[in-house]
């Protein structure tokens, strides 16, 4: 009898587009099998307003991926983002009473102790990400297993989300006849795909620019040290163009895609562009620099807000590997240059190039998060097959 095939599925439920990726786990590596893309419905200002419409978007995206992969899937790992995301650091303490060797169960116990924090109404812990341990006062211990001690402490980073928003997404997935195997913060998923162990060790930030918001995850010493969301996304760039050029949103989106740039000097500013008139008015000509000027102002604001948040977390100047931009908003020309200028660190686009047989047409930062979700799903499958393995610090991610 042929061995049963194992599939790892990622689902990126964005406010603009819903993406599904099906991969197959073969000898510890993932191979591309199929993808689906469908316009998201049921969202208003980054929040779900119609659960049924969201379910339909999920169902269509998954069905498209299934048709290409020629398989049927039952469970997914989904990404969670939006303005409701927040992060915090917590500490747990475990007093043994007498010296003894530290075991994996002790590590898990003290991590769970750190996660027992009082939450505000309608808040839930999305992820618990261990940072390091303290063994009898000795700090910055990565893996204390086997060490002798009387006291064990753990520092963890907690990613919290709106319980109501998460429940709506979970219910929509269930109504699409799918199981939710896990839900994780979207930049954390992108980090699996677009960063290396060395990147996370030296310090790196993942900036996922979505339609309605931008989510950020910061790593140092291979541990997640900060997470937050900024209420500025790609749609705000489009709305700015529509407002200042007095054009429709559809025309503004086309202008952004064809002539947009986030930095003056990277494009020919003297080019004249015809802008369709709104409400039956005659079309008019504007110079390209007007479009770029509007987009640059919004890009500056976005990265200035991000830098302020990074500074509050004490990470300003600590991102030795710079930042990685993902999401549809990262495709706007000039965004890398603005990021480097405002954050004072190197920047690059995060591309989904770590999955075997990945199609060239999908080698774009807006597919990085869903690729990372599939990679996380594959890791869950492997962990279930080998429960005896002691995970590394980065792999100790609990719900």
Secondary structure, 3 states (H helix, E strand, C coil): CCCCCEEEEEEEECCCEEEEEEEEEECCEEEEEEEEEEECCCEECCEECCHHHHHHHHHHHHHHHHHHHCCCCCEEEEEECCCCCEEEEEEEEEEEEEEEECCHHHHHHHHHHHHCCCCCCCEEEEEEEEEEEEECCEEEECCCCCCEEEEEEEEEEEEEEEHHHHHHHHHHHHHCCCEEEEEEEHHHHHHHHHCCHHHHHHCEEEEEECCCCEEEEEEECCEEEEEEEECCCHHHHHHHHHHHCCCCHHHHHHHHHHHCCCCCCCCCCCCEEEECCHHHCCCEEEEHHHHHHHHHHHHHHHHHHHHHHHHHCCCCCCCCCCEEEECHHHHCCCHHHHHHHHHCCCEEECCCCCCECCCHHHCCHHHHHHHHHHHHHHHHHHHHHCCCCCCCHHHCEEC
